[in-house]
């Protein structure tokens, strides 16, 4: 989805990377507080993908392959299902209260400065351009 947002495909309005902010959460907090959610083992629109109720979130490691989710590339002739699995998702039923956000990842220093100007603690903001396309 990030790729689609950054490039403006499929009727989605293009948004430049510097205006996209990752909100970092801890799955342990979602489990502990029984936040209603679902997760998938791949892109949810793919017929091979399985979707699981949040009550199985404590077993997410059995369903989601983190080495594939965090793979830099998704085109692998040895692993033709990589693209689907890389797009595993955690979907929350409702808005998540701000106290669950542990940090932010941004594309560049300008985006970081903007968050800092809004009062975000500098220790909570990390610049990671390689997290973007």
N, CA, C and O atoms as CSV, one atom per row, in Angstrom:
chain,resi,resn,atom,element,x,y,z
A,1,UNK,N,N,0.819,-1.188,0.000
A,1,UNK,CA,C,0.000,0.000,0.000
A,1,UNK,C,C,0.865,1.255,0.000
A,1,UNK,O,O,0.533,2.241,-0.658
A,2,UNK,N,N,1.964,1.221,0.730
A,2,UNK,CA,C,2.856,2.391,0.748
A,2,UNK,C,C,3.332,2.729,-0.652
A,2,UNK,O,O,3.392,3.901,-1.023
A,3,UNK,N,N,3.666,1.723,-1.424
A,3,UNK,CA,C,4.121,1.942,-2.797
A,3,UNK,C,C,3.025,2.645,-3.609
A,3,UNK,O,O,3.302,3.586,-4.352
A,4,UNK,N,N,1.797,2.183,-3.460
A,4,UNK,CA,C,0.673,2.767,-4.191
A,4,UNK,C,C,0.474,4.225,-3.769
A,4,UNK,O,O,0.245,5.088,-4.616
A,5,UNK,N,N,0.557,4.497,-2.486
A,5,UNK,CA,C,0.384,5.872,-1.989
A,5,UNK,C,C,1.494,6.777,-2.522
A,5,UNK,O,O,1.222,7.893,-2.963
A,6,UNK,N,N,2.731,6.310,-2.484
A,6,UNK,CA,C,3.846,7.138,-2.936
A,6,UNK,C,C,3.851,7.373,-4.444
A,6,UNK,O,O,4.404,8.368,-4.912
A,7,UNK,N,N,3.243,6.467,-5.205
A,7,UNK,CA,C,3.263,6.606,-6.660
A,7,UNK,C,C,1.916,6.967,-7.267
A,7,UNK,O,O,1.843,7.293,-8.452
A,8,UNK,N,N,0.843,6.915,-6.475
A,8,UNK,CA,C,-0.463,7.350,-6.945
A,8,UNK,C,C,-1.147,6.424,-7.930
A,8,UNK,O,O,-1.722,6.895,-8.911
A,9,UNK,N,N,-1.103,5.126,-7.700
A,9,UNK,CA,C,-1.767,4.161,-8.573
A,9,UNK,C,C,-3.188,3.862,-8.117
A,9,UNK,O,O,-3.586,4.189,-6.999
A,10,UNK,N,N,-3.948,3.225,-9.021
A,10,UNK,CA,C,-5.284,2.684,-8.709
A,10,UNK,C,C,-6.235,3.718,-8.117
A,10,UNK,O,O,-7.022,3.397,-7.226
A,11,UNK,N,N,-6.171,4.939,-8.597
A,11,UNK,CA,C,-7.072,5.974,-8.111
A,11,UNK,C,C,-6.671,6.581,-6.781
A,11,UNK,O,O,-7.389,7.429,-6.251
A,12,UNK,N,N,-5.536,6.165,-6.229
A,12,UNK,CA,C,-5.045,6.715,-4.964
A,12,UNK,C,C,-4.210,7.951,-5.280
A,12,UNK,O,O,-3.343,7.918,-6.154
A,13,UNK,N,N,-4.478,9.037,-4.566
A,13,UNK,CA,C,-3.731,10.278,-4.761
A,13,UNK,C,C,-2.295,10.107,-4.283
A,13,UNK,O,O,-2.056,9.600,-3.187
A,14,UNK,N,N,-1.347,10.529,-5.101
A,14,UNK,CA,C,0.075,10.415,-4.790
A,14,UNK,C,C,0.442,11.345,-3.631
A,14,UNK,O,O,0.068,12.517,-3.614
A,15,UNK,N,N,1.177,10.799,-2.672
A,15,UNK,CA,C,1.684,11.584,-1.546
A,15,UNK,C,C,3.182,11.332,-1.461
A,15,UNK,O,O,3.628,10.185,-1.438
A,16,UNK,N,N,3.942,12.396,-1.416
A,16,UNK,CA,C,5.397,12.253,-1.365
A,16,UNK,C,C,5.830,11.646,-0.029
A,16,UNK,O,O,5.176,11.826,0.998
A,17,UNK,N,N,6.945,10.925,-0.074
A,17,UNK,CA,C,7.436,10.169,1.080
A,17,UNK,C,C,7.615,11.039,2.322
A,17,UNK,O,O,7.338,10.592,3.434
A,18,UNK,N,N,8.073,12.270,2.144
A,18,UNK,CA,C,8.316,13.156,3.276
A,18,UNK,C,C,7.070,13.530,4.053
A,18,UNK,O,O,7.170,14.078,5.151
A,19,UNK,N,N,5.897,13.244,3.507
A,19,UNK,CA,C,4.641,13.559,4.188
A,19,UNK,C,C,3.972,12.320,4.776
A,19,UNK,O,O,2.851,12.399,5.279
A,20,UNK,N,N,4.652,11.184,4.716
A,20,UNK,CA,C,4.119,9.936,5.260
A,20,UNK,C,C,4.899,9.599,6.530
A,20,UNK,O,O,6.129,9.567,6.520
A,21,UNK,N,N,4.182,9.351,7.611
A,21,UNK,CA,C,4.794,9.054,8.906
A,21,UNK,C,C,4.337,7.674,9.366
A,21,UNK,O,O,3.143,7.379,9.401
A,22,UNK,N,N,5.312,6.834,9.719
A,22,UNK,CA,C,4.990,5.548,10.343
A,22,UNK,C,C,4.780,5.783,11.834
A,22,UNK,O,O,5.590,6.448,12.481
A,23,UNK,N,N,3.706,5.245,12.375
A,23,UNK,CA,C,3.492,5.258,13.821
A,23,UNK,C,C,3.907,3.880,14.337
A,23,UNK,O,O,3.382,2.858,13.896
A,24,UNK,N,N,4.839,3.865,15.261
A,24,UNK,CA,C,5.374,2.617,15.795
A,24,UNK,C,C,4.585,2.227,17.038
A,24,UNK,O,O,4.433,3.018,17.969
A,25,UNK,N,N,4.091,1.001,17.037
A,25,UNK,CA,C,3.355,0.480,18.194
A,25,UNK,C,C,4.001,-0.822,18.638
A,25,UNK,O,O,4.849,-1.377,17.940
A,26,UNK,N,N,3.597,-1.300,19.794
A,26,UNK,CA,C,4.064,-2.594,20.286
A,26,UNK,C,C,2.895,-3.574,20.242
A,26,UNK,O,O,1.839,-3.330,20.825
A,27,UNK,N,N,3.099,-4.660,19.558
A,27,UNK,CA,C,2.047,-5.675,19.482
A,27,UNK,C,C,1.686,-6.172,20.877
A,27,UNK,O,O,0.529,-6.492,21.146
A,28,UNK,N,N,2.675,-6.235,21.762
A,28,UNK,CA,C,2.417,-6.682,23.136
A,28,UNK,C,C,1.360,-5.817,23.820
A,28,UNK,O,O,0.551,-6.323,24.596
A,29,UNK,N,N,1.366,-4.509,23.532
A,29,UNK,CA,C,0.365,-3.613,24.119
A,29,UNK,C,C,-1.031,-3.915,23.575
A,29,UNK,O,O,-2.014,-3.874,24.315
A,30,UNK,N,N,-1.109,-4.218,22.287
A,30,UNK,CA,C,-2.392,-4.543,21.658
A,30,UNK,C,C,-2.949,-5.828,22.271
A,30,UNK,O,O,-4.142,-5.924,22.559
A,31,UNK,N,N,-2.069,-6.812,22.468
A,31,UNK,CA,C,-2.480,-8.084,23.080
A,31,UNK,C,C,-2.916,-7.855,24.523
A,31,UNK,O,O,-3.990,-8.297,24.932
A,32,UNK,N,N,-2.077,-7.164,25.290
A,32,UNK,CA,C,-2.337,-6.947,26.721
A,32,UNK,C,C,-3.689,-6.272,26.951
A,32,UNK,O,O,-4.436,-6.657,27.851
A,33,UNK,N,N,-3.998,-5.264,26.136
A,33,UNK,CA,C,-5.216,-4.494,26.352
A,33,UNK,C,C,-6.400,-4.988,25.515
A,33,UNK,O,O,-7.457,-4.358,25.474
A,34,UNK,N,N,-6.195,-6.132,24.849
A,34,UNK,CA,C,-7.269,-6.772,24.093
A,34,UNK,C,C,-7.927,-5.805,23.095
A,34,UNK,O,O,-9.152,-5.732,22.994
A,35,UNK,N,N,-7.090,-5.078,22.371
A,35,UNK,CA,C,-7.578,-4.156,21.336
A,35,UNK,C,C,-8.134,-5.003,20.196
A,35,UNK,O,O,-7.454,-5.904,19.703
A,36,UNK,N,N,-9.354,-4.722,19.779
A,36,UNK,CA,C,-9.979,-5.529,18.727
A,36,UNK,C,C,-9.258,-5.302,17.400
A,36,UNK,O,O,-9.142,-4.175,16.918
A,37,UNK,N,N,-8.779,-6.402,16.827
A,37,UNK,CA,C,-8.010,-6.307,15.589
A,37,UNK,C,C,-8.049,-7.625,14.832
A,37,UNK,O,O,-8.572,-8.636,15.301
A,38,UNK,N,N,-7.475,-7.565,13.649
A,38,UNK,CA,C,-7.294,-8.724,12.782
A,38,UNK,C,C,-5.896,-8.611,12.203
A,38,UNK,O,O,-5.330,-7.520,12.138
A,39,UNK,N,N,-5.339,-9.738,11.784
A,39,UNK,CA,C,-4.066,-9.675,11.078
A,39,UNK,C,C,-4.074,-10.704,9.973
A,39,UNK,O,O,-4.833,-11.673,10.000
A,40,UNK,N,N,-3.208,-10.472,8.997
A,40,UNK,CA,C,-3.156,-11.371,7.851
A,40,UNK,C,C,-1.739,-11.887,7.652
A,40,UNK,O,O,-0.772,-11.315,8.156
A,41,UNK,N,N,-1.639,-12.973,6.912
A,41,UNK,CA,C,-0.313,-13.517,6.589
A,41,UNK,C,C,0.154,-13.048,5.216
A,41,UNK,O,O,1.124,-13.576,4.672
A,42,UNK,N,N,-0.538,-12.056,4.656
A,42,UNK,CA,C,-0.175,-11.502,3.353
A,42,UNK,C,C,-1.153,-10.419,2.953
A,42,UNK,O,O,-2.013,-10.024,3.741
A,43,UNK,N,N,-1.023,-9.943,1.736
A,43,UNK,CA,C,-1.926,-8.909,1.220
A,43,UNK,C,C,-3.350,-9.417,1.289
A,43,UNK,O,O,-3.652,-10.495,0.775
A,44,UNK,N,N,-4.231,-8.653,1.920
A,44,UNK,CA,C,-5.578,-9.160,2.205
A,44,UNK,C,C,-6.447,-9.353,0.971
A,44,UNK,O,O,-7.453,-10.059,1.050
A,45,UNK,N,N,-6.108,-8.769,-0.143
A,45,UNK,CA,C,-6.924,-8.963,-1.342
A,45,UNK,C,C,-6.541,-10.203,-2.135
A,45,UNK,O,O,-7.201,-10.542,-3.117
A,46,UNK,N,N,-5.482,-10.878,-1.715
A,46,UNK,CA,C,-5.028,-12.076,-2.415
A,46,UNK,C,C,-5.786,-13.285,-1.875
A,46,UNK,O,O,-5.927,-13.435,-0.661
A,47,UNK,N,N,-6.269,-14.139,-2.758
A,47,UNK,CA,C,-7.042,-15.317,-2.373
A,47,UNK,C,C,-6.274,-16.330,-1.538
A,47,UNK,O,O,-6.891,-17.153,-0.861
A,48,UNK,N,N,-4.952,-16.294,-1.567
A,48,UNK,CA,C,-4.154,-17.218,-0.755
A,48,UNK,C,C,-4.001,-16.755,0.693
A,48,UNK,O,O,-3.638,-17.537,1.571
A,49,UNK,N,N,-4.280,-15.493,0.925
A,49,UNK,CA,C,-4.058,-14.908,2.246
A,49,UNK,C,C,-5.094,-15.377,3.249
A,49,UNK,O,O,-6.281,-15.491,2.943
A,50,UNK,N,N,-4.613,-15.644,4.455
A,50,UNK,CA,C,-5.493,-15.983,5.564
A,50,UNK,C,C,-5.563,-14.786,6.506
A,50,UNK,O,O,-4.565,-14.104,6.741
A,51,UNK,N,N,-6.755,-14.542,7.038
A,51,UNK,CA,C,-6.965,-13.466,8.002
A,51,UNK,C,C,-7.326,-14.106,9.333
A,51,UNK,O,O,-8.126,-15.039,9.390
A,52,UNK,N,N,-6.722,-13.589,10.412
A,52,UNK,CA,C,-6.881,-14.172,11.740
A,52,UNK,C,C,-7.451,-13.134,12.697
A,52,UNK,O,O,-7.174,-11.942,12.567
A,53,UNK,N,N,-8.243,-13.589,13.654
A,53,UNK,CA,C,-8.756,-12.711,14.696
A,53,UNK,C,C,-7.623,-12.337,15.649
A,53,UNK,O,O,-6.645,-13.071,15.795
A,54,UNK,N,N,-7.775,-11.197,16.285
A,54,UNK,CA,C,-6.765,-10.691,17.203
A,54,UNK,C,C,-6.464,-11.601,18.374
A,54,UNK,O,O,-5.397,-11.489,18.977
A,55,UNK,N,N,-7.380,-12.504,18.717
A,55,UNK,CA,C,-7.105,-13.410,19.836
A,55,UNK,C,C,-5.946,-14.356,19.527
A,55,UNK,O,O,-5.453,-15.036,20.427
A,56,UNK,N,N,-5.503,-14.408,18.267
A,56,UNK,CA,C,-4.338,-15.224,17.890
A,56,UNK,C,C,-3.076,-14.378,17.730
A,56,UNK,O,O,-2.036,-14.886,17.311
A,57,UNK,N,N,-3.164,-13.104,18.058
A,57,UNK,CA,C,-2.034,-12.204,17.848
A,57,UNK,C,C,-0.799,-12.620,18.650
A,57,UNK,O,O,0.327,-12.335,18.243
A,58,UNK,N,N,-1.002,-13.282,19.768
A,58,UNK,CA,C,0.157,-13.743,20.547
A,58,UNK,C,C,0.909,-14.867,19.835
A,58,UNK,O,O,2.003,-15.246,20.254
A,59,UNK,N,N,0.323,-15.401,18.760
A,59,UNK,CA,C,0.968,-16.444,17.959
A,59,UNK,C,C,1.323,-15.926,16.567
A,59,UNK,O,O,1.519,-16.722,15.648
A,60,UNK,N,N,1.408,-14.614,16.397
A,60,UNK,CA,C,1.646,-14.008,15.088
A,60,UNK,C,C,2.907,-14.559,14.428
A,60,UNK,O,O,2.969,-14.674,13.204
A,61,UNK,N,N,3.914,-14.900,15.236
A,61,UNK,CA,C,5.169,-15.443,14.679
A,61,UNK,C,C,4.957,-16.747,13.916
A,61,UNK,O,O,5.763,-17.093,13.052
A,62,UNK,N,N,3.904,-17.461,14.217
A,62,UNK,CA,C,3.614,-18.713,13.524
A,62,UNK,C,C,3.010,-18.480,12.139
A,62,UNK,O,O,3.056,-19.365,11.284
A,63,UNK,N,N,2.446,-17.296,11.915
A,63,UNK,CA,C,1.720,-17.005,10.684
A,63,UNK,C,C,2.425,-15.996,9.769
A,63,UNK,O,O,2.300,-16.064,8.546
A,64,UNK,N,N,3.158,-15.070,10.367
A,64,UNK,CA,C,3.811,-13.999,9.607
A,64,UNK,C,C,5.319,-14.215,9.651
A,64,UNK,O,O,5.896,-14.413,10.720
A,65,UNK,N,N,5.940,-14.176,8.500
A,65,UNK,CA,C,7.382,-14.382,8.382
A,65,UNK,C,C,8.071,-13.019,8.324
A,65,UNK,O,O,8.078,-12.362,7.284
A,66,UNK,N,N,8.642,-12.607,9.439
A,66,UNK,CA,C,9.207,-11.268,9.541
A,66,UNK,C,C,10.366,-11.035,8.576
A,66,UNK,O,O,10.547,-9.918,8.091
A,67,UNK,N,N,11.145,-12.060,8.294
A,67,UNK,CA,C,12.240,-11.883,7.337
A,67,UNK,C,C,11.692,-11.508,5.956
A,67,UNK,O,O,12.372,-10.829,5.186
A,68,UNK,N,N,10.491,-11.937,5.642
A,68,UNK,CA,C,9.874,-11.578,4.361
A,68,UNK,C,C,9.210,-10.195,4.441
A,68,UNK,O,O,9.301,-9.408,3.500
A,69,UNK,N,N,8.560,-9.910,5.538
A,69,UNK,CA,C,7.931,-8.597,5.708
A,69,UNK,C,C,8.983,-7.493,5.608
A,69,UNK,O,O,8.731,-6.444,5.014
A,70,UNK,N,N,10.151,-7.727,6.184
A,70,UNK,CA,C,11.196,-6.699,6.200
A,70,UNK,C,C,12.195,-6.846,5.052
A,70,UNK,O,O,13.208,-6.146,5.023
A,71,UNK,N,N,11.921,-7.743,4.113
A,71,UNK,CA,C,12.810,-7.900,2.955
A,71,UNK,C,C,12.865,-6.598,2.169
A,71,UNK,O,O,11.847,-5.930,1.988
A,72,UNK,N,N,14.049,-6.244,1.707
A,72,UNK,CA,C,14.218,-4.997,0.961
A,72,UNK,C,C,13.523,-5.067,-0.396
A,72,UNK,O,O,12.941,-4.081,-0.849
A,73,UNK,N,N,13.581,-6.201,-1.031
A,73,UNK,CA,C,12.966,-6.378,-2.354
A,73,UNK,C,C,11.834,-7.393,-2.244
A,73,UNK,O,O,11.800,-8.208,-1.322
A,74,UNK,N,N,10.914,-7.332,-3.193
A,74,UNK,CA,C,9.823,-8.317,-3.177
A,74,UNK,C,C,9.741,-9.134,-4.455
A,74,UNK,O,O,8.829,-9.943,-4.624
A,75,UNK,N,N,10.686,-8.926,-5.347
A,75,UNK,CA,C,10.720,-9.727,-6.573
A,75,UNK,C,C,11.836,-10.757,-6.462
A,75,UNK,O,O,13.011,-10.433,-6.635
A,76,UNK,N,N,11.466,-11.984,-6.178
A,76,UNK,CA,C,12.438,-13.049,-5.939
A,76,UNK,C,C,11.995,-14.279,-6.734
A,76,UNK,O,O,10.962,-14.877,-6.433
A,77,UNK,N,N,12.777,-14.652,-7.744
A,77,UNK,CA,C,12.435,-15.816,-8.571
A,77,UNK,C,C,12.443,-17.115,-7.774
A,77,UNK,O,O,11.821,-18.096,-8.181
A,78,UNK,N,N,13.138,-17.126,-6.652
A,78,UNK,CA,C,13.195,-18.319,-5.800
A,78,UNK,C,C,12.002,-18.387,-4.840
A,78,UNK,O,O,11.692,-19.449,-4.299
A,79,UNK,N,N,11.346,-17.261,-4.640
A,79,UNK,CA,C,10.259,-17.183,-3.677
A,79,UNK,C,C,9.128,-16.364,-4.310
A,79,UNK,O,O,8.995,-15.172,-4.034
A,80,UNK,N,N,8.329,-16.992,-5.142
A,80,UNK,CA,C,7.314,-16.294,-5.926
A,80,UNK,C,C,6.167,-15.743,-5.074
A,80,UNK,O,O,5.405,-14.899,-5.547
A,81,UNK,N,N,6.033,-16.198,-3.848
A,81,UNK,CA,C,4.963,-15.728,-2.964
A,81,UNK,C,C,5.444,-14.611,-2.034
A,81,UNK,O,O,4.698,-14.171,-1.159
A,82,UNK,N,N,6.670,-14.157,-2.215
A,82,UNK,CA,C,7.253,-13.154,-1.320
A,82,UNK,C,C,6.440,-11.859,-1.317
A,82,UNK,O,O,6.157,-11.317,-0.249
A,83,UNK,N,N,6.063,-11.357,-2.482
A,83,UNK,CA,C,5.344,-10.082,-2.549
A,83,UNK,C,C,4.064,-10.134,-1.720
A,83,UNK,O,O,3.789,-9.204,-0.962
A,84,UNK,N,N,3.286,-11.188,-1.847
A,84,UNK,CA,C,2.049,-11.323,-1.067
A,84,UNK,C,C,2.340,-11.342,0.421
A,84,UNK,O,O,1.713,-10.610,1.186
A,85,UNK,N,N,3.285,-12.170,0.837
A,85,UNK,CA,C,3.579,-12.322,2.263
A,85,UNK,C,C,4.238,-11.078,2.855
A,85,UNK,O,O,4.058,-10.789,4.038
A,86,UNK,N,N,4.993,-10.344,2.050
A,86,UNK,CA,C,5.618,-9.113,2.523
A,86,UNK,C,C,4.558,-8.100,2.960
A,86,UNK,O,O,4.819,-7.239,3.799
A,87,UNK,N,N,3.379,-8.213,2.389
A,87,UNK,CA,C,2.325,-7.247,2.659
A,87,UNK,C,C,1.353,-7.706,3.752
A,87,UNK,O,O,0.179,-7.336,3.739
A,88,UNK,N,N,1.846,-8.511,4.694
A,88,UNK,CA,C,1.035,-8.904,5.846
A,88,UNK,C,C,0.598,-7.634,6.582
A,88,UNK,O,O,1.324,-6.640,6.617
A,89,UNK,N,N,-0.584,-7.686,7.158
A,89,UNK,CA,C,-1.160,-6.485,7.754
A,89,UNK,C,C,-1.713,-6.739,9.147
A,89,UNK,O,O,-2.145,-7.846,9.471
A,90,UNK,N,N,-1.693,-5.694,9.962
A,90,UNK,CA,C,-2.402,-5.654,11.232
A,90,UNK,C,C,-3.467,-4.587,11.074
A,90,UNK,O,O,-3.151,-3.425,10.824
A,91,UNK,N,N,-4.718,-4.969,11.218
A,91,UNK,CA,C,-5.842,-4.062,11.014
A,91,UNK,C,C,-6.586,-3.885,12.331
A,91,UNK,O,O,-7.048,-4.860,12.925
A,92,UNK,N,N,-6.700,-2.653,12.783
A,92,UNK,CA,C,-7.395,-2.349,14.026
A,92,UNK,C,C,-8.828,-1.958,13.709
A,92,UNK,O,O,-9.077,-1.246,12.736
A,93,UNK,N,N,-9.770,-2.416,14.520
A,93,UNK,CA,C,-11.184,-2.131,14.245
A,93,UNK,C,C,-11.494,-0.653,14.451
A,93,UNK,O,O,-12.258,-0.071,13.680
A,94,UNK,N,N,-10.922,-0.045,15.462
A,94,UNK,CA,C,-11.198,1.359,15.783
A,94,UNK,C,C,-9.906,2.162,15.794
A,94,UNK,O,O,-8.817,1.619,15.611
A,95,UNK,N,N,-10.047,3.455,16.009
A,95,UNK,CA,C,-8.862,4.302,16.157
A,95,UNK,C,C,-8.071,3.846,17.370
A,95,UNK,O,O,-8.641,3.399,18.366
A,96,UNK,N,N,-6.766,3.963,17.278
A,96,UNK,CA,C,-5.892,3.585,18.382
A,96,UNK,C,C,-5.543,4.845,19.171
A,96,UNK,O,O,-5.035,5.806,18.594
A,97,UNK,N,N,-5.805,4.858,20.478
A,97,UNK,CA,C,-5.457,6.033,21.282
A,97,UNK,C,C,-3.957,6.346,21.204
A,97,UNK,O,O,-3.129,5.442,21.084
A,98,UNK,N,N,-3.629,7.614,21.273
A,98,UNK,CA,C,-2.258,8.094,21.084
A,98,UNK,C,C,-1.262,7.467,22.056
A,98,UNK,O,O,-0.088,7.334,21.711
A,99,UNK,N,N,-1.681,7.084,23.240
A,99,UNK,CA,C,-0.724,6.535,24.213
A,99,UNK,C,C,-0.085,5.227,23.751
A,99,UNK,O,O,0.925,4.799,24.312
A,100,UNK,N,N,-0.664,4.590,22.735
A,100,UNK,CA,C,-0.093,3.357,22.199
A,100,UNK,C,C,1.052,3.618,21.220
A,100,UNK,O,O,1.809,2.704,20.894
A,101,UNK,N,N,1.180,4.839,20.760
A,101,UNK,CA,C,2.247,5.160,19.804
A,101,UNK,C,C,3.556,5.338,20.576
A,101,UNK,O,O,3.688,6.227,21.417
A,102,UNK,N,N,4.510,4.475,20.266
A,102,UNK,CA,C,5.803,4.492,20.965
A,102,UNK,C,C,6.847,5.316,20.238
A,102,UNK,O,O,7.848,5.719,20.831
A,103,UNK,N,N,6.619,5.572,18.952
A,103,UNK,CA,C,7.581,6.346,18.187
A,103,UNK,C,C,7.093,6.579,16.777
A,103,UNK,O,O,6.000,6.164,16.395
A,104,UNK,N,N,7.939,7.260,16.006
A,104,UNK,CA,C,7.602,7.620,14.635
A,104,UNK,C,C,8.811,7.395,13.746
A,104,UNK,O,O,9.947,7.617,14.164
A,105,UNK,N,N,8.566,6.955,12.519
A,105,UNK,CA,C,9.611,6.837,11.513
A,105,UNK,C,C,9.235,7.776,10.383
A,105,UNK,O,O,8.100,7.779,9.907
A,106,UNK,N,N,10.217,8.580,9.958
A,106,UNK,CA,C,9.977,9.548,8.887
A,106,UNK,C,C,11.027,9.395,7.805
A,106,UNK,O,O,12.072,8.775,8.007
A,107,UNK,N,N,10.729,9.970,6.658
A,107,UNK,CA,C,11.580,9.844,5.481
A,107,UNK,C,C,12.828,10.714,5.521
A,107,UNK,O,O,13.894,10.292,5.072
A,108,UNK,N,N,12.703,11.921,6.054
A,108,UNK,CA,C,13.836,12.839,6.001
A,108,UNK,C,C,13.856,13.771,7.206
A,108,UNK,O,O,12.936,13.774,8.024
A,109,UNK,N,N,14.911,14.555,7.298
A,109,UNK,CA,C,15.097,15.462,8.433
A,109,UNK,C,C,14.014,16.541,8.465
A,109,UNK,O,O,13.626,16.998,9.541
A,110,UNK,N,N,13.524,16.950,7.292
A,110,UNK,CA,C,12.454,17.956,7.258
A,110,UNK,C,C,11.190,17.421,7.931
A,110,UNK,O,O,10.526,18.143,8.675
A,111,UNK,N,N,10.863,16.165,7.672
A,111,UNK,CA,C,9.690,15.554,8.304
A,111,UNK,C,C,9.905,15.437,9.813
A,111,UNK,O,O,8.979,15.644,10.598
A,112,UNK,N,N,11.116,15.109,10.205
A,112,UNK,CA,C,11.435,15.030,11.640
A,112,UNK,C,C,11.269,16.400,12.282
A,112,UNK,O,O,10.666,16.514,13.349
A,113,UNK,N,N,11.790,17.427,11.651
A,113,UNK,CA,C,11.678,18.783,12.200
A,113,UNK,C,C,10.216,19.197,12.352
A,113,UNK,O,O,9.857,19.873,13.316
A,114,UNK,N,N,9.380,18.794,11.406
A,114,UNK,CA,C,7.959,19.121,11.497
A,114,UNK,C,C,7.331,18.475,12.734
A,114,UNK,O,O,6.578,19.120,13.463
A,115,UNK,N,N,7.644,17.203,12.963
A,115,UNK,CA,C,7.111,16.535,14.159
A,115,UNK,C,C,7.637,17.191,15.433
A,115,UNK,O,O,6.888,17.374,16.393
A,116,UNK,N,N,8.911,17.542,15.444
A,116,UNK,CA,C,9.481,18.202,16.614
A,116,UNK,C,C,8.785,19.542,16.873
A,116,UNK,O,O,8.553,19.915,18.023
A,117,UNK,N,N,8.457,20.260,15.797
A,117,UNK,CA,C,7.769,21.546,15.951
A,117,UNK,C,C,6.355,21.370,16.502
A,117,UNK,O,O,5.763,22.319,17.015
A,118,UNK,N,N,5.816,20.154,16.395
A,118,UNK,CA,C,4.488,19.852,16.932
A,118,UNK,C,C,4.561,19.356,18.370
A,118,UNK,O,O,3.540,19.028,18.973
A,119,UNK,N,N,5.772,19.304,18.916
A,119,UNK,CA,C,5.924,18.913,20.313
A,119,UNK,C,C,6.277,17.460,20.541
A,119,UNK,O,O,6.298,17.008,21.686
A,120,UNK,N,N,6.556,16.716,19.485
A,120,UNK,CA,C,6.946,15.315,19.645
A,120,UNK,C,C,8.368,15.268,20.198
A,120,UNK,O,O,9.236,16.024,19.760
A,121,UNK,N,N,8.599,14.385,21.153
A,121,UNK,CA,C,9.918,14.207,21.757
A,121,UNK,C,C,10.904,13.702,20.711
A,121,UNK,O,O,10.612,12.745,19.993
A,122,UNK,N,N,12.060,14.333,20.621
A,122,UNK,CA,C,13.060,13.977,19.608
A,122,UNK,C,C,13.489,12.513,19.696
A,122,UNK,O,O,13.808,11.902,18.676
A,123,UNK,N,N,13.501,11.952,20.893
A,123,UNK,CA,C,13.905,10.550,21.063
A,123,UNK,C,C,12.917,9.581,20.419
A,123,UNK,O,O,13.239,8.411,20.215
A,124,UNK,N,N,11.717,10.063,20.099
A,124,UNK,CA,C,10.688,9.199,19.523
A,124,UNK,C,C,10.638,9.252,17.997
A,124,UNK,O,O,9.822,8.563,17.384
A,125,UNK,N,N,11.499,10.060,17.378
A,125,UNK,CA,C,11.453,10.231,15.926
A,125,UNK,C,C,12.755,9.728,15.311
A,125,UNK,O,O,13.844,10.150,15.697
A,126,UNK,N,N,12.622,8.815,14.345
A,126,UNK,CA,C,13.784,8.241,13.670
A,126,UNK,C,C,13.635,8.481,12.169
A,126,UNK,O,O,12.560,8.279,11.605
A,127,UNK,N,N,14.714,8.909,11.531
A,127,UNK,CA,C,14.731,9.101,10.084
A,127,UNK,C,C,15.240,7.813,9.440
A,127,UNK,O,O,16.354,7.371,9.721
A,128,UNK,N,N,14.426,7.218,8.581
A,128,UNK,CA,C,14.779,5.966,7.902
A,128,UNK,C,C,14.310,6.025,6.454
A,128,UNK,O,O,13.264,5.459,6.138
A,129,UNK,N,N,15.043,6.688,5.561
A,129,UNK,CA,C,14.591,6.786,4.168
A,129,UNK,C,C,14.476,5.433,3.475
A,129,UNK,O,O,13.723,5.301,2.510
A,130,UNK,N,N,15.207,4.428,3.949
A,130,UNK,CA,C,15.137,3.101,3.318
A,130,UNK,C,C,13.833,2.368,3.662
A,130,UNK,O,O,13.597,1.280,3.138
A,131,UNK,N,N,12.997,2.925,4.510
A,131,UNK,CA,C,11.682,2.358,4.801
A,131,UNK,C,C,10.646,2.776,3.760
A,131,UNK,O,O,9.493,2.348,3.812
A,132,UNK,N,N,11.067,3.612,2.820
A,132,UNK,CA,C,10.172,4.161,1.812
A,132,UNK,C,C,10.624,3.709,0.434
A,132,UNK,O,O,11.746,3.229,0.273
A,133,UNK,N,N,9.742,3.862,-0.581
A,133,UNK,CA,C,10.062,3.449,-1.942
A,133,UNK,C,C,10.574,4.617,-2.744
A,133,UNK,O,O,10.897,4.464,-3.922
